[in-house]
Amino acid sequence: MPRRTKIVATLGPATDDPQVLDELIVAGLDVVRINLSHDRHDRHRERAAQVRARAAALGREIGLLIDLQGPKIRIGQFVGGRVMLHEGDMFAIDGDCPLDGGTADCVGTTFLTLAADVSAGDTLLLDDGAIELTVISVHGRRVNCTVTTGGVLSNNKGINKKGGGLSAPALTDKDRQDILFAATLDADYVAVSFVRCADDVHLARQLFEQAGGHGGIVAKIERAEALNDLDNIIDASDAIMVARGDLGVEIGDAKLPAVQKQLIHLARARNCVVITATQMMQSMIESPIPTRAEVFDVANAVLDGTDAVMLSAESSIGKNPPLVVEALHRICEEAEKQARRSAHRIDSVFGRVDEAIAMAAMYTANHLGVKAIAALTETGSTVKWMSRISSGIPIYALTRHRMTRHKVTLFRGVYPIAFDVATTDVHEVNHAVIEELLRDGVVNLGDLVIITKGDRSGVEGQTNLMKIMRVGEHCLHLED
């Protein structure tokens, strides 16, 4: 049984060697992430081209996710590179302080409107929460604080406000230019950082489509205020990412596990794809094996139903990226053995025929001992609905469209197959589908297979047929 949970890995210096990239793909990589917070456009273009070339050479479909940087809410730099802050010290973040002139008393910031978003009593968190400051007063662009939790503070660390509320827009001028760049790369997904509300997602989609992009939009949930508009954000998005770094800082680490479970549940219930990210295998940046806590973390996300787990620094700058992917693969496979049948939408009324066919196929498959589901699809919608149902049955998305094949690389339990319908004869189409599955080695003689398709081949949203066939008898149907 193929692994159902997808693996997303961030590209970087550690993956630039073509041999390492080949090993990543062979180890089970499904989607690559390009992080536009680092490097130049020309370097990212080279990496995207290299991935596609190596994937094609190895006969694999690999999706491409472009991750926008988002607003830079950071402190500036210190004259000596770092300072030591002690509990009780007075320390200021000042928009008028030179960005390279920080001292133990004051540092500049890239976020010049910080003072307008805070007031006395607020808590500011620096360096992913390692340093905690309590705001004492605000004067002009200077925010005076007392150090509540001290430590070493170095250059360019991030600033968060506990509970959220910083007003930086999700899409900066840089992001708007990067969306144009993503369209030129033919990106399968664009991830929007620091989403506040559904309008941020709608704007990103509008800009991407105007630039000629055809991929999906991923909303990164990392702001506390996004939790107040979750239903609308999820409905506006093709996928959400549980970005646990900044989100954990803003809401508090103790609340993060319950929120992660809520996000995964809500996304699946609303037919949205969900990625779980940040520090999933952090120790493997250096270590050849994960910690037991990391094993449990990944397994719990899989058991909760995440579509994908994501690697960041572990693959981009780690010592052995293929080893990390191999470890993720093992953990996901073992966790999936505990899969339970789902009652997802069992009492729902469906608004579309193709959606009803998708749900009927999964219900039937889960109760009939079906070996595989083969869905002829134009856009991937049918297989996305299917993938929301907990099941150990693989779903094969058969499509002529490269973009659709790459889109489904992020869907849990869905596997793309290049397939073009060359006939209008129903029996010939069924025969060709079964023969394709046999060639791929995913079914054997005697296996039951469900095929879903539409009367009108090549037309979006027209899935209206479900056929149950036994492998081996498909030739008899052709003769009939």
Disulfide bonds with the S-S distance in Angstrom:
none
